[in-house]
Amino acid sequence: MAVLQAFADESFKEDDDGGFYVLAAAVLPVERHAELREAMLGMRAERTGKLHWTVLTDGQKRAVVKQVADFEELHLVAVGTPVPARRQERGRSLCMQRLVMELHALGVGLLVAEGRTVQLDARDVRTVDRRHA
């Protein structure tokens, strides 16, 4: 059986009238990581050298979505919650709890997320640990 790992990223908008927090993870067998990494590097915007949605043209966005959708064995898991202004960490915690539950059900053995501050990283680890307690 393939060893699954997940790579998470977030998006949020704090607003009392429609804010949201989304945490998503790409799940892929370890043996396919190098192949996907090369594909993703090839999708970077020329202007910035990054794959950031906000700097891509509509045509580039469609091309990226198609290439990702066509990548076999790649699964995307996304969870979200409403989040009012100044409640980003609460939204992240709720999403992290649900994401970990969903990833655990898929058999994911490792979740990789971008580091933040030492204190916020520790908070994320506590959230995940409580989810498995």
C-alpha positions as CSV (number, residue, x, y, z in Angstrom):
1,M,0.0,0.0,0.0
2,A,1.3,3.5,-0.9
3,V,2.4,5.8,1.9
4,L,0.3,9.0,1.8
5,Q,1.4,12.4,2.7
6,A,-0.5,15.7,2.6
7,F,0.6,19.3,2.0
8,A,-1.7,22.0,3.4
9,D,-2.3,25.6,2.6
10,E,-4.8,28.2,3.8
11,S,-6.9,31.1,2.6
12,F,-8.9,33.4,4.7
13,K,-10.9,36.7,4.7
14,E,-11.8,38.2,8.0
15,D,-15.1,40.1,7.7
16,D,-18.1,40.3,10.0
17,D,-20.4,40.1,7.0
18,G,-19.0,37.1,5.1
19,G,-15.5,36.2,6.3
20,F,-14.2,32.7,5.7
21,Y,-11.3,30.4,6.5
22,V,-10.3,27.6,4.2
23,L,-7.7,25.0,4.8
24,A,-6.9,22.6,2.0
25,A,-4.5,19.7,1.5
26,A,-3.1,17.9,-1.5
27,V,-2.7,14.2,-0.8
28,L,-0.4,12.1,-2.8
29,P,1.6,8.8,-2.4
30,V,5.2,9.6,-1.5
31,E,6.6,7.9,-4.6
32,R,4.8,10.5,-6.8
33,H,6.1,13.6,-5.0
34,A,9.1,14.3,-7.3
35,E,6.9,14.1,-10.4
36,L,4.2,16.5,-9.0
37,R,6.9,18.9,-7.8
38,E,8.3,19.1,-11.3
39,A,4.8,19.7,-12.7
40,M,4.0,22.4,-10.2
41,L,7.3,24.2,-10.8
42,G,6.4,24.3,-14.5
43,M,3.2,26.1,-13.6
44,R,4.8,29.1,-11.9
45,A,4.0,32.5,-13.2
46,E,6.9,34.0,-15.2
47,R,6.5,37.4,-13.6
48,T,6.8,36.3,-10.0
49,G,8.3,32.8,-10.2
50,K,5.5,31.6,-7.9
51,L,2.3,29.8,-8.3
52,H,0.0,32.3,-6.7
53,W,-3.6,32.3,-7.9
54,T,-4.0,36.1,-7.7
55,V,-1.2,36.8,-10.2
56,L,-2.3,34.3,-12.8
57,T,-4.4,35.3,-15.9
58,D,-7.7,33.5,-16.4
59,G,-6.1,31.3,-19.1
60,Q,-3.3,30.4,-16.8
61,K,-5.8,29.5,-14.0
62,R,-7.7,27.2,-16.4
63,A,-4.4,25.5,-17.5
64,V,-3.3,25.0,-13.8
65,V,-6.7,23.5,-12.8
66,K,-6.6,21.1,-15.8
67,Q,-3.1,20.0,-15.1
68,V,-3.8,19.4,-11.4
69,A,-7.0,17.6,-12.2
70,D,-5.3,15.3,-14.7
71,F,-2.6,14.3,-12.2
72,E,-3.4,10.7,-11.3
73,E,-3.5,9.7,-7.6
74,L,-3.6,13.3,-6.4
75,H,-6.5,14.0,-4.1
76,L,-7.5,17.4,-2.7
77,V,-9.2,17.8,0.6
78,A,-10.6,21.2,1.6
79,V,-12.5,22.3,4.7
80,G,-13.8,25.8,5.6
81,T,-15.7,27.8,8.1
82,P,-17.2,31.2,8.4
83,V,-14.9,33.6,10.3
84,P,-15.7,37.1,11.5
85,A,-13.1,39.8,11.8
86,R,-10.3,39.1,14.3
87,R,-11.2,35.4,14.7
88,Q,-8.7,34.0,12.2
89,E,-7.0,31.6,14.7
90,R,-10.4,30.2,15.8
91,G,-11.3,29.5,12.2
92,R,-7.9,27.9,11.6
93,S,-8.3,25.7,14.6
94,L,-11.8,24.5,13.5
95,C,-10.5,23.8,10.0
96,M,-7.4,22.0,11.3
97,Q,-9.4,19.7,13.5
98,R,-11.7,18.7,10.6
99,L,-8.9,18.4,8.1
100,V,-6.9,16.1,10.4
101,M,-10.0,13.9,10.8
102,E,-10.5,13.7,7.0
103,L,-6.9,13.0,6.3
104,H,-6.7,10.4,9.0
105,A,-9.7,8.6,7.4
106,L,-7.8,8.5,4.1
107,G,-4.8,6.9,5.8
108,V,-2.5,10.0,5.6
109,G,0.6,9.5,7.7
110,L,2.1,13.0,7.6
111,L,0.7,16.5,7.2
112,V,3.1,19.2,6.1
113,A,2.0,22.9,6.6
114,E,3.8,26.1,6.2
115,G,5.5,27.3,9.4
116,R,4.3,30.4,11.1
117,T,5.7,31.7,14.5
118,V,6.9,29.3,17.2
119,Q,3.8,30.0,19.3
120,L,1.3,29.6,16.4
121,D,3.1,26.4,15.2
122,A,2.8,25.0,18.8
123,R,-0.9,25.9,18.8
124,D,-1.4,23.9,15.6
125,V,0.4,20.9,17.0
126,R,-1.8,21.0,20.2
127,T,-4.9,21.2,17.9
128,V,-3.8,18.1,16.0
129,D,-2.7,16.3,19.2
130,R,-6.2,16.9,20.8
131,R,-7.8,15.6,17.7
132,H,-6.1,12.2,18.2
133,A,-6.5,12.1,22.0
